[in-house]
Amino acid sequence: MKLGAFSVSLNVKDIHASKQFYENLGFTVFAGQLEKNYLIMKNGNALIGLFQGMFDKNVLTFNPGWDENAHGLDEFDDVRAIQRHLKSKGIGLISEADESGTGPASFMLTDPDGNPILIDQHL
């Protein structure tokens, strides 16, 4: 399976303080909207999403169809194909993508330790 770009989506208390902290670590704003309480920050190939008030926990995020620069990939596994594969392995999902759709979609699952994982396709 090709899961695409990987990032950690952090549930932050104060997005301004978190932005400053990660800028001090060498990250720069790559995408997002501060006024909407989310930013994607980048340092080399490392991606961190800062989300205030959107998630209960930190989330591992994969973006099928994207590389770490949010450029579309010519070949990738569609989110629905990934979902079908995981379900065939008996992995339970928290939310599911519409199997009859095409294009952007997402689903969520948790790992054995309860860590949320978001598979979020934007193409």
N, C-alpha and C positions, 0 to 999 in steps of 0.2 A: 504494500500500500504506500502511496505517496500522499503524505499528509500536508505538504506545503510548508509555508513559513511558520516558525514557532516563536511564540512570545509568552511572557508571563503577564497576565492582567491582574494588577494589584488593586485591591479594595483599599483606598486611601481615605484618611479622615479629613485632611486639608490638602487639596490638590495644589495650592500655591506653595505650601511648605515642601511637598513631595517633589514638585517641579524643581524648586531651588536645590533640594538635596541631590537629585539625580543629575542636574546640571553641574553641580560641584564634583560629581563622579565622572564627568566627561560626556554625559548624554546630551543630545540636542533634540529639540522638538522636531518630529518628523511628520506628524499628522495630528488631527483632532482639533477640538475647539475648547479652549479654556473656559469660555462662558457657558458651555454645555457640560462642564465638569468631566471632560475626558481628554487625555493627550496620549499620543503614542510617541515614545522617546527612543532614540537610537544611538548606539555607540558601536561603530564598526558593524558587525553582523548581529549584535545583541539588540533585541527589541523588548521594551517594557511598556505595557499599557498602564496608565494611571486613570482610575475610575473612581470618582467620588459619588457615593449614593446609588450605584448601579448594581453592585454585586454584594452578597453577604460574605463571601470568602474570596481569597485569591483564586484565580482560575488559570489553568494551563490552556493555551489557545493555539490552535493550528488553523491555517488558512489554505485549504486546497486551491490550487490554481495561481498562487502568488509565490514569488520569491521574497527574500527579506527586505527588498526595496519596494514592495507592493507592485512589482511588474508582473503582468500576466505570463504564465508559463504556456508554451505550446502544447505540452502534454501533461495531463494531471488526472488523478482519480477523482471523479465527481463525488460530491458529498453523499449523494444517495447510494452510490456503489460502496463507499466506505461504510455507511450505515448498514446496508444489507449484509456486508461481510461480517461486521461485528455481531449483528443479530444472529447470523448463522453459527457463530461461535458461542452462542448462549449469553452474550454480554447484554445486560439490561441497560436501557436508556432512560434518562430523566425526561428528555423531550426528543421529538423526532422531526426530521424534515419530511415534507410532503413527497411521497414516493412518485406521485404522478406529475410533479412539477419539473422544471428545468431552470438552470441559472442559479442565482443566489439562494442559499438556504443554509440552515444550521441545525445541529442537534447537540445534545449534552449527555454526558455520562459521568460516572465517578470511578476512580480507581479503587482497588481493594482497601485503601486507607481513607477513603472518603474525599479525596481531592477532586474537585470538579474539573472536567475537561470539556472545552468547547471546540467543536469542529465547525468552522464558520467560513463558508465559501461566498466570495463577493462577486464572482463572475457568472 
